[in-house]
Protein backbone atom coordinates (compact mmCIF):
# COMPACT_ATOMS: atom_id res chain seq x y z
CA UNK A 1 0.00 0.00 0.00
CA UNK A 2 1.49 3.28 -1.10
CA UNK A 3 0.50 6.63 0.36
CA UNK A 4 0.42 9.34 -2.25
CA UNK A 5 1.03 12.83 -0.81
CA UNK A 6 0.96 15.72 -3.19
CA UNK A 7 3.97 18.08 -2.95
CA UNK A 8 1.69 20.92 -1.96
CA UNK A 9 0.36 19.02 1.08
CA UNK A 10 3.84 17.82 1.96
CA UNK A 11 5.00 21.44 2.13
CA UNK A 12 2.04 22.35 4.36
CA UNK A 13 2.83 19.43 6.68
CA UNK A 14 6.48 20.50 6.93
CA UNK A 15 5.48 24.12 7.65
CA UNK A 16 3.04 22.96 10.32
CA UNK A 17 5.72 20.81 12.00
CA UNK A 18 8.18 23.72 11.93
CA UNK A 19 5.54 25.97 13.51
CA UNK A 20 4.95 23.44 16.30
CA UNK A 21 8.69 23.05 16.99
CA UNK A 22 9.23 26.82 16.99
CA UNK A 23 6.26 27.32 19.35
CA UNK A 24 7.65 24.77 21.80
CA UNK A 25 11.07 26.43 21.63
CA UNK A 26 9.58 29.85 22.40
CA UNK A 27 7.43 28.42 25.22
CA UNK A 28 10.42 26.98 27.06
CA UNK A 29 10.46 29.91 29.53
CA UNK A 30 6.81 29.26 30.30
CA UNK A 31 7.39 25.53 30.68
CA UNK A 32 10.58 25.72 32.79
CA UNK A 33 9.84 28.73 35.01
CA UNK A 34 12.37 30.92 36.84
CA UNK A 35 15.74 29.37 37.73
CA UNK A 36 18.49 30.60 40.05
CA UNK A 37 21.93 29.29 41.00
CA UNK A 38 24.06 30.49 43.91
CA UNK A 39 27.71 30.04 42.95
CA UNK A 40 29.40 31.74 45.90
CA UNK A 41 29.35 31.13 48.87
CA UNK A 42 28.51 27.45 49.04
CA UNK A 43 25.95 26.18 51.54
CA UNK A 44 27.65 25.45 54.87
CA UNK A 45 30.81 27.51 54.20
CA UNK A 46 32.76 28.96 57.13
CA UNK A 47 34.08 32.47 56.46
CA UNK A 48 36.66 34.56 58.32
CA UNK A 49 35.51 38.03 57.19
CA UNK A 50 32.08 39.60 57.84
CA UNK A 51 32.04 40.87 54.23
CA UNK A 52 30.57 38.17 52.01
CA UNK A 53 30.18 38.52 48.25
CA UNK A 54 27.22 36.50 46.96
CA UNK A 55 27.34 35.62 43.28
CA UNK A 56 25.05 33.64 41.06
CA UNK A 57 23.14 33.21 37.85
CA UNK A 58 19.47 33.44 36.94
CA UNK A 59 17.31 32.59 33.95
CA UNK A 60 13.73 33.33 32.96
CA UNK A 61 13.22 35.97 35.66
CA UNK A 62 11.38 39.28 35.80
CA UNK A 63 12.29 40.11 39.41
CA UNK A 64 14.98 38.90 41.86
CA UNK A 65 15.75 39.68 45.50
CA UNK A 66 18.36 38.86 48.14
CA UNK A 67 16.99 38.75 51.70
CA UNK A 68 13.84 40.54 50.43
CA UNK A 69 15.80 43.45 48.88
CA UNK A 70 15.65 43.78 45.10
CA UNK A 71 18.90 43.11 43.25
CA UNK A 72 19.77 43.43 39.58
CA UNK A 73 21.35 41.20 36.95
CA UNK A 74 23.36 41.86 33.81
CA UNK A 75 22.18 40.85 30.32
CA UNK A 76 23.42 37.27 30.82
CA UNK A 77 21.56 36.87 34.12
CA UNK A 78 24.63 37.09 36.40
CA UNK A 79 24.32 38.90 39.73
CA UNK A 80 26.70 39.82 42.55
CA UNK A 81 25.98 41.47 45.91
CA UNK A 82 28.08 42.35 48.96
CA UNK A 83 26.68 41.54 52.42
CA UNK A 84 27.85 42.19 55.96
CA UNK A 85 27.01 39.25 58.19
CA UNK A 86 26.96 38.84 61.97
CA UNK A 87 29.09 36.34 63.89
CA UNK A 88 27.56 32.89 63.98
CA UNK A 89 25.09 31.41 61.50
CA UNK A 90 23.68 33.57 58.71
CA UNK A 91 21.02 32.46 56.24
CA UNK A 92 20.85 34.29 52.93
CA UNK A 93 17.86 33.73 50.64
CA UNK A 94 17.56 34.58 46.95
CA UNK A 95 14.04 34.70 45.48
CA UNK A 96 13.13 35.05 41.83
CA UNK A 97 9.82 35.49 40.05
CA UNK A 98 9.02 35.20 36.35
CA UNK A 99 6.59 37.31 34.36
CA UNK A 100 3.85 34.72 34.93
CA UNK A 101 4.07 35.08 38.73
CA UNK A 102 5.82 31.78 39.43
CA UNK A 103 8.41 32.02 42.19
CA UNK A 104 11.45 30.03 43.27
CA UNK A 105 13.95 30.52 46.08
CA UNK A 106 17.32 29.21 47.19
CA UNK A 107 19.00 29.64 50.57
CA UNK A 108 22.61 29.41 51.70
CA UNK A 109 23.81 29.05 55.29
CA UNK A 110 27.19 30.58 56.17
CA UNK A 111 29.03 30.59 59.50
CA UNK A 112 31.25 33.53 60.50
CA UNK A 113 34.01 32.65 63.00
N, C-alpha and C positions, 0 to 999 in steps of 0.2 A: 504494500500500500504506500503510495507516494503522496506526500502533501505538497500541493502546488500553491505557493505564495507569490503573489504578484510583487514585482519590485517596489511598486508604490506602497503597498501595505507593509512590506519589509522595512522600508525607510520610516514609516510611521511607528512601527514597533520599536525600532532602534531609538528613535527620538523620544518615545515614551519611557523607555528604559533609562536613557540618559537623564531625563527629567526626574525620575524617581531617585536615581543615584545622587544627583546634584541636590535634591531636596533633603535627603538623609544627611549628606555632608554638611549642609547649612544648618540643619537642626541639631547638630552634635552638641552645641552649647545648651540647648534646651534639654536634651536627653541626659547629658552628663551632670549639669549643675555647676555651682561654684566649687573651685578646688584651691586649697592653700597648702603650702609646704613651709615648715620652719627649718631652716638650714643651720642656724646658729643662734643661741646655744642649743645643745642637745638636751633632751629630757634627762634630769638627774645629774647634770654637771655641777661640779663644785668650782666656784670662782673665788679669786683672791681680791678682786677690785669691785667696789660698789657700782662702777660704771659698766653696764652690760650693753653690747650692741646686738640687737636682734635683727636677723636678716632672713629673708625668705622669698618665695615666689608665689604667684597667684595666677589663676586662669578663670575666665568666664565670670568676672566679678563686676559689679556696679558700685559697690561700697565695701570698704574694709576698715577695721578698727583694731587697735591694740589696747587692751584693758579699758575698753569702752570709749577710747578717744580715737577719732578718725585719723587715719594715716593715708599716705598717697603712694602710688606706684609709678614706675616709669612705663614707657610704651611696651616693654617686654613683660611687664607684670612683676618685676623685681621691686622689693621694698626693703628699707633699712631704717631702724629707729634706735636711738640711744635712750637707755633707762638707768635711773639710779635706784638701786635696790637696798633694802634694809638687811642687817645681819640676820642670819637664819634662813628659813625657807621662804622663797618667793615663787608665786605662781603667776605666769604671764599668759594671757589668753588672746588669741587672734581670732576675730570673727569676720566672715565675709558673706555678702549677700549678692545674688545675681539680680538681673532686671526683672525676673519673674517672682521675686520675693523669697526664693529658697535660700536658706542660710546654712552655713557650716562653721564649725569652730574647732580650733586646735589649741591645746595648752601645753606649756613647758614648765617644769619645776626646776628651780635652780637654788643651790645652797651657797650662801656667802659666809666664808670663815672669817 
